[in-house]
Amino acid sequence: MEFTVTQVDKNIWAIDQQGVRSFLLVGEDGAILIDTCFGGDLASVCRELCGDKPVTLLTTHADPDHIGGDGQFPAQYLHLADFLRYEAVSKHSAHAKPLAEGNTFTAGEFTLEVVYIPGHTPGSVAFLDRKHKFLIAGDTVQNGSVFMFGEGRDLRAYLESVKKLEDLRQEGAFDTVYASHGVSRISADILPDLIALAQELLAGKGTPVGPAPDRFPPSVKTYRHGRAQMFFEQVM
């Protein structure tokens, strides 16, 4: 599976593969890789971008399109609440070390703070760089379609997590989001739209704007509010 590499900011690269992306942050003393897409020789891509600097792998959540290349990296971190999900979808035991809210990881000029944001999965996390005012939030914040159906999805928890991120945005902690799907770099002001959409769905007021892709059950529909979009199964 081929990768497409794009530099999205100074020392930050987006690595795209079949509709999902990883991010590599390169510092003078090492690099941080966020997620590993579906697989393929991602380690070689990282070596081309950062040479022989050590790479620390941070995992936003344990969906299969984010953990496919994990075995290529010896140092990996994942929230404990997603360990069982990791084992279920990968068929391998999670070899990661657990991370938690408030942990920090540093590579050169970058310091990433862990923000716990359950909802999309039980152990979803975001990584916040307050100095550079950006957030890497996996699937939770994007202008593509957030998957909010199936095992492990919790829309109420998702809503509280996005509200938490909005509070951080209002405090000035970040203004940019690097997203795993859709456009790679988006404005953080999409958060109110995501909040409004989740609230509508929880209140039973969401109106589908169309079906979900054919590979999903017919009961899953596409919902939208402003720039926010979700695949959701409204249970009556």
Steps between C-alpha positions, in 0.01 A plus 500: 500500500647829387543815710473864399714736708420870536671757720220686681717728715859541611629154602149348475406250229166340413536142375185396311389150408162406354296771671672504837816677615776493754703800613875513557653777711877522471720664762875529536520210744225272376161472334141431601272299274124523551328178382609256227215480244417154356858374485765485230864601543436812705833463680685564174293813439591627846870430443489706180357792697694482826806286428611280786332705774297289742127498429242486780159376391191655658162346418181711496272194515488133410297490180664280234587784261712663771705205628594300191873571513551502876733201507770696316559733796638383836378793710120534493241661729122443512226582751425201722126524424573397139725200574215248469380666180854482365516126565156444346564683173869416452487138628822579687558609858572867540873538559458868584570679823190672644468876477260719693356849524772757559796286389743687275729388220778715356693504175712808445278808497180295534342411833179300469259483791254211520132597513260212571198521266292178516199456275620396157668216689532446876868592494512780244754772575619823343846652509524871573797726428427821689811679374411452133123503567406181320309185587529151350174327586476185289143455371327707768549836325491509120303639209452150365237265644543399863405134551252490789341157463602150599671349800683739729346822368341722766337819374443647847864453591598640160293814565667559837843446346440750221368751754822447693702577188288807431577629850871461426456683171317784671788524747737549205673161529470426126352637179600231249411132476696237307238242405529133410229519232367769270721808465826458688512847655176665611394788720406406855184708468331188358449384861170686557356328191602158635344586836174614337477187286556268796237688701247472216556126470473441873174695504364292213478811281764412241374469143701278265644677199558172321593134539837384624730308261369165378749307715313614815169362630193668343405639841811722503434842351702814430426802719636852469509831682702779343845355428449199728392162365440160663404147408247409769241234571195657659350237732127551552 
